[in-house]
Amino acid sequence: MRARDIMSSPVHTVEPTTAVEAAAELMGKYAVTALPVVDDKGHLLGMVSESDLLWHHVASDPTAHMRRYPDLDPADRPSVVSEVMSPYVVKTYPGADVAEVTESMLDHDVRSVPVLDDGVLVGIISRRDILRVMVRSDEVLTREVQHRLDEYAGDSPRWTATVEEGVARIAGTFSDDNEQAIVAILARTVPGVGGIDLESGPEATKRK
């Protein structure tokens, strides 16, 4: 399963000049924990998270803002996103394996990862997106895989799908290797499917 299969798109974003209060309001409105910061061409500049905003507004040490922003008057606080965002972003691309994305999120302790295509923001993946896919039952996955295969086959269904522990086993006949590849791709695009077994006659071709 790839990042493009589970990412959310379009993405709620902010600009560097967006007020921090507006960013916080946007997070609350759409129930997200972080927002990508982009320029006017959609290029990613950074990320601003709930923790960035909370640290800024509710610091446990009243002098913390003086250490982080030593050049500012103690009475001043940063007012725009560019002053609180993180420019060092963990990111991924549409074709990345979801398992790798998950590992990267855990390694860097981030809750969401922007998805870039040629440097342009095209989606975002949150921990919630990954969990939603993980908890889908085999029965639900079986129905979705079967539906896609039947749509492709048209009036004469040729394959039977069964999903067990996230692995889709597809039995039937294939006209050639190209058709096998197409069926495997169709099944793999179902969010939650982690592996494919293609069975034709007595032998099975296993694809992951």
C-alpha positions in Angstrom: 0.0 0.0 0.0 1.3 3.4 -1.0 1.1 6.9 0.5 -1.2 8.0 -2.3 -3.7 5.4 -1.2 -4.3 6.8 2.2 -3.3 10.4 2.1 -5.8 13.2 2.6 -6.1 15.6 -0.3 -6.6 18.5 -0.8 -4.7 19.7 2.2 -5.6 22.5 4.6 -2.6 24.9 4.6 -1.4 28.2 5.9 1.1 30.8 4.6 4.1 32.2 6.4 2.3 35.4 7.0 -0.8 33.7 8.5 -1.5 34.9 12.0 -0.9 32.2 14.7 -4.4 32.8 16.0 -5.8 32.0 12.5 -3.7 28.9 12.3 -4.9 27.7 15.7 -8.5 28.3 14.6 -8.0 26.4 11.4 -6.6 23.4 13.4 -9.6 23.4 15.6 -12.1 23.8 12.8 -10.7 20.8 10.8 -9.5 18.7 13.8 -5.9 18.4 12.6 -2.8 18.5 14.7 -0.5 20.3 12.2 -0.7 22.4 9.1 1.8 22.6 6.2 3.2 26.1 5.5 3.4 26.8 1.7 4.2 29.6 -0.6 2.0 30.9 -3.3 3.1 28.1 -5.7 2.3 25.3 -3.3 5.9 24.6 -2.3 6.4 23.4 1.2 8.2 25.8 3.5 7.6 24.1 6.9 5.1 22.7 9.3 3.3 24.4 12.2 1.9 22.1 14.9 -0.3 22.3 17.9 2.8 22.0 20.1 4.4 25.0 18.3 1.3 27.1 19.1 0.9 25.8 22.6 4.6 26.3 23.4 4.3 29.8 22.1 1.1 30.8 24.1 1.3 28.6 27.2 5.0 28.2 28.1 5.5 26.7 31.6 8.5 29.0 32.1 7.5 32.6 31.7 11.0 33.5 30.4 11.0 30.7 27.8 10.1 33.0 25.0 13.0 35.3 25.9 15.4 32.4 25.3 13.8 31.2 22.1 13.4 34.8 20.7 16.3 36.7 22.4 16.1 39.7 20.1 12.4 40.4 20.9 11.1 42.6 23.7 9.9 40.4 26.5 6.4 41.9 26.1 6.3 40.9 22.4 5.2 37.5 21.1 5.6 36.1 17.6 2.4 36.9 15.6 2.7 35.0 12.4 3.3 31.4 11.4 6.8 31.9 10.0 8.0 32.8 13.5 6.8 29.5 15.1 6.9 26.9 12.3 9.5 24.2 12.0 11.4 24.5 8.7 12.8 21.0 9.1 10.0 18.7 7.9 9.7 14.9 7.7 8.1 14.4 4.3 7.3 11.6 1.9 6.2 11.1 -1.7 3.0 9.5 -3.3 4.7 6.2 -4.1 6.2 5.6 -0.7 5.3 2.4 1.2 3.0 3.2 4.1 5.1 0.9 6.4 8.1 3.2 5.7 6.0 6.3 6.3 4.8 4.9 9.6 8.4 4.0 10.7 9.5 7.5 9.8 6.7 9.1 11.8 7.6 7.1 14.9 11.3 7.6 14.5 10.9 11.4 14.4 7.9 11.6 16.7 5.6 13.5 14.3 1.9 13.1 14.0 1.5 14.0 10.3 3.7 13.9 7.2 3.2 16.0 4.1 3.3 14.2 0.7 5.2 16.0 -2.0 5.3 15.4 -5.8 8.1 17.3 -7.5 8.4 19.6 -4.5 4.7 20.5 -4.6 2.3 19.5 -1.7 -0.3 17.0 -2.9 -1.5 15.4 0.3 -0.8 14.7 4.0 -0.8 11.5 6.1 -1.7 11.5 9.7 -1.4 8.8 12.3 -5.2 8.7 12.3 -5.1 7.9 8.5 -2.8 5.0 9.2 -4.8 3.7 12.1 -8.1 3.9 10.1 -6.6 1.6 7.5 -5.1 -0.8 10.0 -8.5 -1.4 11.8 -10.4 -2.2 8.6 -11.7 -5.8 8.8 -10.8 -8.5 6.3 -14.5 -8.8 5.4 -14.6 -5.2 4.4 -11.4 -5.5 2.4 -12.7 -8.6 0.7 -15.9 -6.8 -0.5 -13.9 -3.8 -1.8 -11.3 -5.9 -3.6 -14.1 -8.0 -5.2 -16.0 -5.0 -6.3 -13.0 -3.5 -8.1 -12.2 -6.8 -9.8 -15.8 -7.2 -10.9 -15.9 -3.7 -12.3 -12.8 -4.4 -14.3 -14.0 -7.8 -15.6 -17.4 -6.3 -16.7 -20.3 -8.6 -17.4 -18.3 -11.8 -16.9 -16.6 -11.9 -13.5 -13.5 -14.0 -13.6 -11.9 -13.8 -10.2 -12.8 -14.5 -6.6 -11.1 -12.5 -3.9 -10.6 -13.4 -0.2 -8.7 -11.3 2.2 -7.0 -12.9 5.3 -4.9 -10.9 7.7 -4.6 -8.1 5.1 -3.4 -10.4 2.3 -5.7 -10.5 -0.7 -5.9 -13.9 -2.4 -7.3 -13.8 -5.9 -8.2 -17.0 -7.7 -9.2 -17.3 -11.3 -7.7 -17.3 -14.8 -5.4 -14.7 -16.4 -4.9 -14.2 -20.1 -1.3 -13.2 -19.7 1.3 -11.6 -17.3 0.0 -8.1 -18.1 -3.5 -9.0 -16.9 -2.0 -10.5 -13.7 -0.2 -7.2 -13.1 -3.4 -5.2 -13.6 -5.4 -7.3 -11.2 -2.6 -7.1 -8.6 -2.6 -3.3 -8.9 -6.3 -3.1 -8.6 -6.3 -5.1 -5.4 -3.3 -3.2 -4.0 -5.1 0.1 -4.4 -7.6 -0.9 -1.7 -6.5 0.8 1.5 -5.7 -1.9 4.1 -4.4 -4.5 1.7 -0.8 -5.3 2.6 -0.1 -8.2 0.2 -1.3 -10.0 -2.9 -1.5 -13.7 -3.8 -2.6 -14.4 -7.4 -3.8 -18.0 -7.9 -4.3 -19.4 -11.3 -4.9 -23.2 -11.6 -2.6 -25.3 -9.4 0.1 -22.8 -9.0 0.1 -19.4 -7.3 2.0 -16.4 -8.2 2.8 -14.4 -5.1 3.3 -10.7 -5.2 4.0 -8.2 -2.4 
